[in-house]
Amino acid sequence: MHALIFFLLALTATECNTRWSSKLQPQYQTKYLPVQVDHFGFALNQTFPMRYIISLEKFQPGNPILFYCGNEGDVMAFVENTGAIWELAEEFGGMVVFGEHRYYGMSMPFGKDSFKDKEHLTYFTSEQALADYVELLSYIKSTVGGATNSPVVAMGGSYGGMLAAWLRIKYPWAVVGSLAASAPILQFSTPCEDYNIVCTKVFEAASVECADTVRNSWGPLLKYGETPEGRDWLSSAFKLCEPMKNSSDFQNLLDWISNVWGSLPMINYPYPTSFLVPVPGWPVKELCKLLTNSSLPEKQLIINIQRATNFFYNYTGSIPKCFKLSTDTGGLDTSGWDYQSCTEMYMPMCSTSKASMMQPMAWNQTEYMENCWKKYKVVPRPQWATKQYGDIDIRGSSNIIFSNGVLDPWSAGGVRKSLSDSLVAIEIEMGAHHLDLRSSNPKDPPSVRIARLQERAIIRGWLKDYYYKVKPHRDIKLV
């Protein structure tokens, strides 16, 4: 089974400088902090250099520290794609810090041997990463002038949003609150088909005929994939660099095609981006212009599907000749998330409902666990994350904003209803994957502008509570 291939496509692409707003060209430094390889045991007394990014450009003594919980990729991808944190720093006179997640980017606990075997990978957990962040924040508050009494606001998107929420839940004294954008903390217990159903709804909103074309394409694709002659034709039709030789190659083609339908709703932004791949504004609507007839003969239907895949993987025309079957995008280290999904980030996905346009596919837990054992000599622990951090019943915590875009398929596993007065859910109509964390843009829909205002008002309340109640003698003015 092929689990969670879409989550590999989080906030991880490298874009040109147009990712910054015209007003913001932030100045920052790259630094490293020695942190324990194992925070929870005492037998291994070993450290590694954790990379972090820090900006004091707007910081005024005592003002807040805005901390981004780095997720599954090189930290620079998040620095360059999270415009909201820089805008908040300008508004609040805050320090900006991005922590890089261990086993990603330059933060390798065992250098080039970090992925050598399960003994080296055993410290690759979200729990260890959160402890890294607590160590980093403690170090910054004790070494940066004027930061000793600064409150910390955590934030993150996707897996980073999950980490931001969990940081507040597990270490409430370390951060006054967290903004968890598009954070599917409930995905572990969400029905496996829900992600794909949301994807389908996004395509149907653009064009029902478009979604039906995708739905009707699986039969012909599977038919041609059964024989060597059919695979040869598909190889030519999809302009593959290497002809498919067997059923395994054909499955890779199906995954490659499925990746389009599962990823495009995530990046269905109102303006052009290079977030995962270069696409125009409202890319789902634009792609659907290529899929207008679901009743075409088999080969013509497949040809139109090929045109849609070309739209996604080659919108700029930068791939002149042929395609390699890979769902990797940007600077993502897919082996990292693949390992995590084989341990604690176990999020089954399937497509068994008639409401889904995706390839019909049941979830096979036994097969998935066997594949994890073959690759890493480990097996997942289903529901471990919910036991470690809590599922929907996290009402004992406080000061967390859960924002979700209606167009984002990861909203299926997100907190979409407020759990208390301080565990607040914000729903963003016309919002894709953590759109609220991106830089403000004139083409932003009103819903995301309102959401950002709500988020800032709530964060302002956390800060005022800290300054005027926890630190009653602190005289600070929040702009």
Secondary structure, 3 states (H helix, E strand, C coil): CCCCCCCCCCCCCCCCHHHCCCCCCCCCEEEEEEEECCCCCCCCCCEEEEEEEEECCCCCCCCCEEEEECCCCCHHHHHCCCHHHHHHHHHHCCEEEEECCCCECCECCCHHHCCCCHHHHCCCCHHHHHHHHHHHHHHHHHHCCCCCCCCEEEEEECHHHHHHHHHHHHCCCCCCEEEEECCCCCHHHCCCCHHHHHHHHHHHHHCHHHHHHHHHHHHHHHHHCCCHHHHHHHHHHCCECCCCCCHHHHHHHHHHHHHHHHHHHHHCCCCCECCCCCECCCHHHHHHCCCCCCCCCHHHHHHHHHHHHHHHHCCCCCCCCCECCCCCCCCCCHHHHHHHHCCCCCCCCCECCCCCCCCCECCCHHHHHHHHHHHHCCCCCCCHHHHHHCCCCCCCCCCEEEEEECCCHHHHHCCCCCCCCCEEEEEECCCCCCHHHCCCCCCCCHHHHHHHHHHHHHHHHHHHHHHHHHCCCCCCCCC
